[in-house]
């Protein structure tokens, strides 16, 4: 297995790269700024320059990778086209590449509540709408997938166990980015994670469980 990580210098992407390195899985990290990538990412990761909005750069960058982990996301700002371009168009370009390359598994980091049109986050240029459209494009592509929908992302880790549920089951809660990264990498390793949407938060009351049981419990 060789992993292609997109959104590698983002808050969650950095942890995905680190988790892959810890697991001994070779990593190619796509970055737009090489210097920034060198500052933020482990030396064991191979950095390549590219952009999800420029498909020709993706084809060269992915090389011999056979799995993709996508943790991109539009940055907050005043550009009303950003969620459409980054969360939908960029993901669509990656899915098209995955089809063309025969990628074995595509893990997409999305968000809780993507099915709720009237969610407050959609005031930010319909960000959940475009994440949902990206999910649907991946699901219909024929590429093996796991869609990870985390709750509110926290930068500090905690000891709370991961609570995992099926699509449209969780509507609030939070989770450290480190734990989201572990969910994403374990999705590559657990057969029960294939072709599923999993919603995840971290909750003190959640029972301790194995990754196998967590993914198996999602319908």
C-alpha positions in Angstrom: 0.0 0.0 0.0 1.2 3.5 -0.9 -0.9 6.5 0.2 -1.6 9.8 -1.6 -2.7 12.4 0.9 -4.4 15.5 -0.4 -4.9 18.5 1.9 -1.7 17.3 3.6 -0.8 20.6 5.2 -4.3 21.3 6.6 -5.2 20.8 10.2 -6.4 17.2 9.7 -4.2 16.3 6.8 -1.1 16.8 8.8 -2.3 14.2 11.3 -3.2 11.8 8.6 0.3 12.0 7.2 1.8 11.5 10.6 -0.5 8.5 11.3 0.4 6.9 8.0 4.1 7.3 8.8 3.7 5.8 12.2 1.9 2.8 10.7 4.8 2.4 8.3 2.7 3.1 5.2 4.6 5.0 2.5 3.2 8.5 1.9 3.1 10.9 -0.9 1.8 14.3 0.3 0.4 16.8 -2.2 1.2 20.3 -1.2 0.8 23.7 -2.9 3.7 25.2 -1.1 6.8 23.0 -0.8 8.5 25.1 2.0 5.3 25.0 4.1 5.1 21.3 3.6 8.7 20.7 4.7 8.0 22.7 7.9 4.8 20.9 8.9 5.2 17.3 7.7 7.4 14.4 8.8 10.6 13.9 6.8 9.5 10.4 5.9 6.7 11.8 3.7 7.5 12.4 0.1 6.3 15.8 -0.9 5.0 16.7 -4.3 3.7 20.0 -5.5 0.2 20.2 -7.1 -3.3 21.5 -6.8 -6.7 19.7 -6.8 -8.0 22.4 -9.1 -5.3 21.6 -11.7 -5.9 17.9 -12.8 -2.7 17.7 -14.8 -0.6 18.2 -11.7 -2.5 15.4 -9.9 -1.8 12.8 -12.6 1.9 13.4 -12.3 2.0 13.7 -8.5 0.1 10.5 -7.7 2.7 8.2 -9.4 2.4 4.7 -8.1 0.1 5.3 -5.1 -2.8 2.9 -4.8 -5.0 4.6 -2.1 -6.1 8.3 -1.7 -6.9 10.1 1.5 -8.5 13.5 0.9 -8.7 16.1 3.7 -9.1 19.2 1.7 -11.6 22.0 2.7 -12.3 25.5 1.7 -10.7 28.0 4.0 -13.0 30.6 5.6 -13.1 33.8 3.6 -15.1 36.0 1.4 -14.9 34.0 -1.8 -18.4 32.6 -2.5 -17.0 30.1 -5.0 -14.4 28.5 -2.6 -16.6 25.7 -1.3 -17.8 24.8 -4.8 -14.3 24.8 -6.2 -12.4 23.1 -3.3 -14.9 20.9 -1.7 -16.7 19.8 -4.9 -14.7 20.5 -8.0 -11.4 19.5 -6.4 -12.7 16.3 -5.0 -14.4 15.5 -8.3 -11.0 15.9 -10.0 -9.5 13.4 -7.5 -12.3 10.9 -8.0 -11.8 11.1 -11.8 -8.1 10.4 -11.3 -8.9 7.5 -8.9 -11.1 6.0 -11.6 -8.4 6.4 -14.3 -5.7 5.0 -12.1 -7.7 2.1 -10.7 -7.2 3.3 -7.1 -8.0 0.6 -4.5 -9.5 2.8 -1.8 -10.5 6.5 -1.5 -11.0 7.9 2.0 -12.8 11.3 2.0 -13.0 13.5 5.0 -16.4 15.3 4.9 -18.5 16.6 7.8 -21.5 15.8 10.0 -24.8 17.2 8.9 -24.1 17.3 5.1 -27.7 16.1 4.5 -29.1 19.1 6.4 -29.8 21.9 3.9 -30.8 24.4 6.6 -27.7 23.9 8.8 -26.0 27.2 9.9 -22.7 26.1 8.2 -24.5 26.5 4.8 -24.5 30.2 5.5 -20.8 29.9 4.6 -21.4 29.7 0.8 -23.3 26.3 1.0 -20.2 24.5 2.2 -22.2 21.4 3.4 -24.1 21.3 0.2 -20.9 21.0 -1.8 -19.4 18.5 0.6 -22.6 16.4 0.1 -22.3 16.7 -3.7 -18.7 15.5 -3.5 -19.7 12.5 -1.4 -22.4 11.5 -3.9 -19.9 11.8 -6.8 -17.5 9.5 -5.0 -20.3 7.0 -4.1 -21.5 6.8 -7.7 -18.0 6.5 -9.2 -17.5 2.8 -8.6 -14.3 3.5 -6.7 -14.1 1.7 -3.3 -14.6 4.4 -0.7 -14.9 5.3 2.9 -16.5 8.7 3.7 -15.6 10.0 7.2 -18.0 12.6 8.6 -16.4 14.1 11.8 -18.1 16.3 14.2 -16.6 19.7 15.3 -12.8 19.4 14.8 -10.6 20.0 17.9 -6.9 20.7 17.8 -6.2 19.2 21.2 -6.4 15.5 21.6 -8.3 13.9 24.5 -8.9 10.5 26.1 -12.5 10.1 25.0 -13.3 7.0 23.0 -14.4 7.3 19.4 -18.2 7.0 18.8 -18.9 5.8 15.3 -22.4 5.7 13.7 -24.1 5.3 10.3 -24.9 8.2 8.0 -27.3 10.8 9.3 -27.2 9.5 12.8 -25.1 12.1 14.7 -25.9 15.8 14.6 -23.6 17.3 17.2 -20.4 16.5 19.1 -16.7 17.1 18.5 -13.6 15.1 17.9 -9.9 15.8 17.9 -8.2 15.9 14.5 -5.7 13.2 15.7 -8.6 10.8 16.2 -10.1 11.7 12.7 -6.7 10.8 11.3 -6.7 7.4 13.0 -10.2 6.7 11.7 -9.1 7.5 8.1 -6.0 5.3 8.3 -7.8 2.5 10.0 -10.4 2.7 7.2 -7.7 1.5 4.8 -6.9 -1.4 7.0 -10.4 -2.7 8.0 -12.4 -4.6 5.4 -15.6 -3.6 7.2 -14.9 0.1 6.3 -15.3 -0.4 2.6 -18.1 1.5 0.8 -19.5 3.0 4.0 -20.2 6.5 5.4 -19.1 6.7 9.0 -19.9 9.5 11.3 -17.5 10.0 14.2 -17.3 12.0 17.4 -15.3 11.5 20.6 -17.4 11.1 23.7 -16.5 10.2 27.3 -19.6 8.0 27.6 -18.7 6.0 24.5 -17.7 2.4 25.2 -14.1 1.3 24.4 -14.1 -0.8 21.3 -11.8 -2.1 18.6 -11.6 -0.5 15.1 -13.0 -3.7 13.6 -16.1 -3.6 15.8 -16.6 0.1 15.2 -16.6 -0.2 11.4 -18.6 -3.5 11.5 -21.3 -1.8 13.6 -21.9 0.8 10.8 -24.6 -0.3 8.3 
